[in-house]
Amino acid sequence: MLIQGLPPQSLTMTALRNALSPEELEEQSQNGRPEEGRWSMDQQLLAGITDALRDLQYITVVANSDGKGRKPKRPEPMRRPGVGAAVPKKRESLTDAHADFLFNMINPGGAA
């Protein structure tokens, strides 16, 4: 009970979080309840603002580039206590059937 009362930024709580396995972190991220998190509401709001600002910066750079250079990586959200790093999702390839379907949606009655 005493340890649970420690602030989340304490050395003890940080050591406990860092000792979790990737599986335990994944379980916490899936079953976690952010509204019951160890961050204060101010800290949660500040993390949200930081994420939004990083996204806006990324969008501004991509929108104002000429497309010839290297495209910057999309920013990752700020890590929250008890939540592991985001695992990038693998994108599926566009099949010919899907390409034809999209073409017909964009160009109704057009030649395929």
Z-matrix of the N, CA and C atoms (Angstrom, degrees):
N
C 1 1.445
C 2 1.529 1 110.82
N 3 1.321 2 116.70 1 -36.97
C 4 1.459 3 119.50 2 -179.63
C 5 1.526 4 111.41 3 -65.23
N 6 1.341 5 116.20 4 -40.09
C 7 1.464 6 119.92 5 -178.14
C 8 1.522 7 110.36 6 -67.08
N 9 1.330 8 117.98 7 -38.87
C 10 1.465 9 121.23 8 -179.69
C 11 1.524 10 111.77 9 -64.51
N 12 1.325 11 116.78 10 -22.55
C 13 1.461 12 120.64 11 179.51
C 14 1.517 13 113.91 12 -84.47
N 15 1.330 14 116.64 13 -6.34
C 16 1.466 15 119.48 14 179.97
C 17 1.526 16 110.36 15 -70.86
N 18 1.334 17 117.12 16 150.67
C 19 1.471 18 119.03 17 175.80
C 20 1.523 19 110.68 18 -64.63
N 21 1.337 20 117.75 19 147.98
C 22 1.463 21 120.10 20 -176.75
C 23 1.525 22 113.65 21 -61.35
N 24 1.316 23 117.75 22 -25.63
C 25 1.468 24 119.70 23 -178.89
C 26 1.533 25 112.11 24 -86.91
N 27 1.344 26 118.29 25 2.77
C 28 1.465 27 120.53 26 179.38
C 29 1.522 28 110.24 27 -66.70
N 30 1.330 29 116.28 28 155.95
C 31 1.464 30 120.90 29 179.90
C 32 1.522 31 111.37 30 -60.27
N 33 1.318 32 117.60 31 -38.48
C 34 1.462 33 121.00 32 -179.19
C 35 1.523 34 111.14 33 -64.62
N 36 1.330 35 117.44 34 -49.39
C 37 1.465 36 120.59 35 -179.35
C 38 1.524 37 110.91 36 -65.03
N 39 1.327 38 117.77 37 -38.01
C 40 1.460 39 121.41 38 177.70
C 41 1.522 40 110.44 39 -63.66
N 42 1.332 41 117.14 40 -43.32
C 43 1.460 42 120.93 41 179.10
C 44 1.527 43 110.71 42 -63.91
N 45 1.324 44 117.68 43 -40.35
C 46 1.466 45 120.65 44 178.26
C 47 1.522 46 110.89 45 -64.12
N 48 1.328 47 117.12 46 -42.88
C 49 1.472 48 120.72 47 178.63
C 50 1.521 49 110.96 48 -64.26
N 51 1.326 50 116.32 49 -43.37
C 52 1.468 51 120.42 50 -177.79
C 53 1.524 52 112.17 51 -68.88
N 54 1.324 53 117.81 52 -20.35
C 55 1.460 54 121.33 53 -179.21
C 56 1.524 55 112.28 54 -83.99
N 57 1.324 56 118.18 55 -7.84
C 58 1.463 57 120.90 56 -179.51
C 59 1.527 58 110.61 57 -70.11
N 60 1.322 59 115.27 58 142.98
C 61 1.463 60 120.09 59 177.18
C 62 1.532 61 108.97 60 -76.75
N 63 1.338 62 117.88 61 162.40
C 64 1.467 63 119.66 62 176.66
C 65 1.531 64 112.58 63 -56.67
N 66 1.342 65 116.69 64 -34.82
C 67 1.466 66 120.27 65 178.75
C 68 1.524 67 110.72 66 -66.07
N 69 1.331 68 116.58 67 -42.27
C 70 1.467 69 120.13 68 178.67
C 71 1.525 70 111.03 69 -66.00
N 72 1.333 71 116.43 70 -39.04
C 73 1.466 72 119.43 71 176.89
C 74 1.521 73 110.80 72 -64.11
N 75 1.341 74 116.80 73 -40.87
C 76 1.457 75 120.62 74 178.76
C 77 1.526 76 110.48 75 -63.67
N 78 1.326 77 116.47 76 -41.95
C 79 1.465 78 119.97 77 178.31
C 80 1.531 79 110.47 78 -62.13
N 81 1.326 80 116.84 79 -42.12
C 82 1.460 81 119.67 80 178.54
C 83 1.517 82 111.06 81 -65.31
N 84 1.336 83 117.35 82 -37.29
C 85 1.462 84 119.25 83 -179.75
C 86 1.523 85 111.21 84 -69.28
N 87 1.348 86 117.26 85 -32.60
C 88 1.457 87 121.13 86 179.50
C 89 1.526 88 111.95 87 -78.21
N 90 1.328 89 116.61 88 -39.08
C 91 1.460 90 121.06 89 -174.56
C 92 1.523 91 113.03 90 -105.37
N 93 1.324 92 116.17 91 4.32
C 94 1.458 93 119.40 92 -177.54
C 95 1.522 94 112.79 93 -68.04
N 96 1.296 95 115.39 94 157.75
C 97 1.460 96 121.86 95 176.79
C 98 1.532 97 107.08 96 -123.24
N 99 1.349 98 117.02 97 94.06
C 100 1.460 99 119.01 98 -176.30
C 101 1.521 100 113.38 99 -55.48
N 102 1.328 101 116.15 100 -31.70
C 103 1.463 102 118.12 101 -179.47
C 104 1.529 103 111.91 102 -67.55
N 105 1.331 104 116.75 103 -15.87
C 106 1.460 105 120.77 104 176.81
C 107 1.523 106 110.60 105 -107.08
N 108 1.320 107 116.56 106 17.77
C 109 1.460 108 121.67 107 -175.80
C 110 1.507 109 113.19 108 -66.41
N 111 1.324 110 113.60 109 169.97
C 112 1.462 111 120.68 110 -177.12
C 113 1.519 112 112.33 111 -89.83
N 114 1.340 113 117.76 112 -5.44
C 115 1.455 114 119.59 113 175.40
C 116 1.516 115 108.83 114 -85.45
N 117 1.323 116 114.71 115 151.09
C 118 1.462 117 118.28 116 174.54
C 119 1.530 118 108.57 117 -73.52
N 120 1.312 119 116.36 118 164.61
C 121 1.460 120 120.57 119 178.42
C 122 1.526 121 110.29 120 -59.56
N 123 1.344 122 116.91 121 -38.22
C 124 1.474 123 120.21 122 177.89
C 125 1.525 124 111.09 123 -60.33
N 126 1.330 125 117.06 124 -42.21
C 127 1.457 126 120.67 125 -179.36
C 128 1.527 127 110.68 126 -67.34
N 129 1.331 128 117.14 127 -39.59
C 130 1.465 129 120.28 128 177.72
C 131 1.525 130 110.40 129 -63.54
N 132 1.335 131 116.86 130 -44.78
C 133 1.465 132 120.33 131 179.43
C 134 1.521 133 111.51 132 -63.88
N 135 1.321 134 116.87 133 -41.05
C 136 1.464 135 120.67 134 179.08
C 137 1.528 136 110.92 135 -63.87
N 138 1.331 137 117.33 136 -39.67
C 139 1.470 138 120.03 137 177.02
C 140 1.524 139 110.14 138 -64.34
N 141 1.338 140 117.50 139 -39.75
C 142 1.466 141 120.68 140 177.62
C 143 1.511 142 112.00 141 -64.25
N 144 1.311 143 116.87 142 -41.18
C 145 1.465 144 121.17 143 177.96
C 146 1.531 145 110.03 144 -64.95
N 147 1.318 146 116.54 145 -41.44
C 148 1.467 147 120.81 146 178.46
C 149 1.525 148 110.49 147 -61.18
N 150 1.336 149 116.81 148 -44.91
C 151 1.468 150 120.46 149 178.39
C 152 1.522 151 111.09 150 -61.75
N 153 1.338 152 116.79 151 -43.47
C 154 1.465 153 120.41 152 179.92
C 155 1.527 154 111.02 153 -64.15
N 156 1.324 155 117.14 154 -40.86
C 157 1.463 156 120.97 155 179.51
C 158 1.525 157 111.21 156 -64.95
N 159 1.331 158 117.13 157 -41.25
C 160 1.466 159 120.63 158 177.24
C 161 1.531 160 110.69 159 -63.65
N 162 1.340 161 116.40 160 -41.04
C 163 1.466 162 119.77 161 177.99
C 164 1.524 163 111.17 162 -63.46
N 165 1.327 164 117.42 163 -43.76
C 166 1.466 165 120.63 164 179.21
C 167 1.527 166 111.51 165 -63.53
N 168 1.324 167 116.62 166 -39.41
C 169 1.460 168 120.19 167 177.79
C 170 1.530 169 110.00 168 -63.31
N 171 1.323 170 116.71 169 -43.94
C 172 1.469 171 121.31 170 178.63
C 173 1.528 172 110.27 171 -61.01
N 174 1.331 173 116.93 172 -47.72
C 175 1.466 174 121.08 173 -178.99
C 176 1.522 175 110.49 174 -61.88
N 177 1.325 176 117.76 175 -41.09
C 178 1.461 177 121.45 176 179.88
C 179 1.530 178 111.23 177 -63.03
N 180 1.322 179 116.43 178 -43.78
C 181 1.467 180 119.87 179 179.94
C 182 1.524 181 110.66 180 -65.06
N 183 1.338 182 117.25 181 -44.59
C 184 1.466 183 120.85 182 -178.67
C 185 1.527 184 110.52 183 -66.47
N 186 1.335 185 117.33 184 -42.27
C 187 1.466 186 121.09 185 -177.74
C 188 1.523 187 112.21 186 -67.92
N 189 1.320 188 117.58 187 -29.06
C 190 1.462 189 120.51 188 -176.71
C 191 1.527 190 113.64 189 -101.16
N 192 1.323 191 116.86 190 8.43
C 193 1.466 192 118.40 191 177.75
C 194 1.527 193 109.24 192 -90.91
N 195 1.314 194 115.26 193 158.81
C 196 1.461 195 119.55 194 -178.86
C 197 1.529 196 111.73 195 -84.74
N 198 1.330 197 117.40 196 -3.67
C 199 1.453 198 121.31 197 177.84
C 200 1.508 199 113.97 198 83.50
N 201 1.324 200 118.54 199 -2.53
C 202 1.462 201 121.25 200 -177.73
C 203 1.519 202 112.09 201 -89.10
N 204 1.325 203 115.84 202 -27.77
C 205 1.458 204 119.59 203 -177.59
C 206 1.507 205 112.58 204 -86.61
N 207 1.298 206 114.16 205 -173.95
C 208 1.458 207 121.20 206 179.24
C 209 1.519 208 109.46 207 -72.92
N 210 1.314 209 117.15 208 129.95
C 211 1.455 210 122.08 209 179.76
C 212 1.527 211 109.17 210 -77.42
N 213 1.333 212 118.70 211 131.57
C 214 1.471 213 119.64 212 -179.96
C 215 1.523 214 111.02 213 -69.55
N 216 1.323 215 115.33 214 155.52
C 217 1.463 216 120.45 215 177.60
C 218 1.526 217 109.21 216 -76.76
N 219 1.336 218 116.33 217 142.81
C 220 1.462 219 121.32 218 176.41
C 221 1.531 220 107.86 219 -63.83
N 222 1.335 221 117.93 220 136.13
C 223 1.467 222 119.68 221 -178.07
C 224 1.526 223 111.84 222 -69.00
N 225 1.314 224 115.05 223 145.70
C 226 1.458 225 120.36 224 175.48
C 227 1.519 226 109.21 225 -85.04
N 228 1.320 227 117.46 226 147.98
C 229 1.460 228 119.47 227 177.10
C 230 1.524 229 111.03 228 -63.41
N 231 1.316 230 116.19 229 151.92
C 232 1.456 231 121.25 230 177.39
C 233 1.523 232 108.77 231 -61.52
N 234 1.313 233 115.97 232 135.42
C 235 1.462 234 120.16 233 -179.66
C 236 1.523 235 110.09 234 -65.30
N 237 1.326 236 115.65 235 135.41
C 238 1.457 237 122.27 236 176.31
C 239 1.523 238 108.28 237 -106.63
N 240 1.329 239 117.47 238 153.33
C 241 1.468 240 119.40 239 179.06
C 242 1.516 241 111.33 240 -58.94
N 243 1.328 242 116.00 241 135.46
C 244 1.451 243 121.14 242 175.95
C 245 1.509 244 114.99 243 77.96
N 246 1.314 245 118.36 244 6.38
C 247 1.462 246 121.40 245 -179.65
C 248 1.519 247 108.33 246 -122.16
N 249 1.314 248 116.60 247 126.35
C 250 1.458 249 121.04 248 -179.42
C 251 1.517 250 111.85 249 -71.58
N 252 1.301 251 115.66 250 171.45
C 253 1.463 252 121.29 251 178.50
C 254 1.522 253 109.65 252 -65.27
N 255 1.310 254 115.73 253 148.97
C 256 1.462 255 121.15 254 179.89
C 257 1.528 256 109.52 255 -66.78
N 258 1.321 257 115.75 256 134.74
C 259 1.456 258 121.52 257 177.27
C 260 1.520 259 107.20 258 -95.43
N 261 1.342 260 117.95 259 121.05
C 262 1.462 261 118.91 260 -178.40
C 263 1.526 262 111.37 261 -63.18
N 264 1.325 263 115.18 262 137.94
C 265 1.460 264 120.50 263 178.81
C 266 1.525 265 109.03 264 -85.24
N 267 1.330 266 115.26 265 140.00
C 268 1.451 267 120.37 266 178.70
C 269 1.522 268 108.49 267 -79.86
N 270 1.321 269 116.52 268 127.74
C 271 1.461 270 121.13 269 -179.91
C 272 1.525 271 109.82 270 -82.79
N 273 1.325 272 114.66 271 138.00
C 274 1.451 273 119.56 272 177.23
C 275 1.520 274 109.51 273 -79.20
N 276 1.331 275 115.34 274 149.58
C 277 1.460 276 120.39 275 177.49
C 278 1.526 277 109.67 276 -75.11
N 279 1.317 278 115.70 277 149.73
C 280 1.461 279 121.22 278 177.53
C 281 1.523 280 108.36 279 -80.47
N 282 1.330 281 116.08 280 119.28
C 283 1.462 282 120.20 281 179.74
C 284 1.529 283 109.32 282 -82.79
N 285 1.324 284 116.23 283 164.41
C 286 1.463 285 120.64 284 177.74
C 287 1.527 286 110.79 285 -61.21
N 288 1.328 287 116.71 286 -38.72
C 289 1.469 288 120.11 287 179.97
C 290 1.531 289 110.60 288 -63.62
N 291 1.324 290 116.67 289 -42.79
C 292 1.461 291 119.90 290 178.23
C 293 1.531 292 111.05 291 -66.73
N 294 1.327 293 116.95 292 -38.91
C 295 1.460 294 120.71 293 178.96
C 296 1.525 295 110.49 294 -63.09
N 297 1.346 296 116.80 295 -43.43
C 298 1.463 297 120.55 296 177.66
C 299 1.520 298 111.08 297 -62.91
N 300 1.320 299 116.84 298 -42.04
C 301 1.461 300 121.30 299 179.47
C 302 1.524 301 110.28 300 -60.97
N 303 1.342 302 117.24 301 -47.07
C 304 1.469 303 120.73 302 178.98
C 305 1.522 304 111.59 303 -63.44
N 306 1.335 305 117.00 304 -41.22
C 307 1.458 306 120.39 305 179.15
C 308 1.518 307 110.42 306 -60.50
N 309 1.331 308 117.06 307 -44.97
C 310 1.465 309 121.09 308 179.51
C 311 1.528 310 112.51 309 -66.71
N 312 1.308 311 116.86 310 -30.64
C 313 1.479 312 119.00 311 176.89
C 314 1.523 313 110.61 312 -70.84
N 315 1.326 314 116.16 313 -40.03
C 316 1.473 315 120.60 314 -178.37
C 317 1.513 316 111.03 315 -75.65
N 318 1.333 317 117.25 316 -37.54
C 319 1.455 318 122.79 317 -177.23
C 320 1.529 319 109.94 318 -120.69
N 321 1.329 320 118.40 319 76.17
C 322 1.472 321 119.04 320 -178.62
C 323 1.529 322 110.06 321 -62.61
N 324 1.306 323 114.68 322 131.75
C 325 1.456 324 119.99 323 179.08
C 326 1.516 325 113.98 324 78.69
N 327 1.341 326 117.78 325 3.12
C 328 1.466 327 121.13 326 -179.77
C 329 1.507 328 111.00 327 -80.28
N 330 1.314 329 115.93 328 162.49
C 331 1.461 330 121.62 329 179.42
C 332 1.521 331 108.29 330 -77.53
N 333 1.311 332 116.21 331 135.93
C 334 1.459 333 120.68 332 -179.82
C 335 1.500 334 111.65 333 -91.48
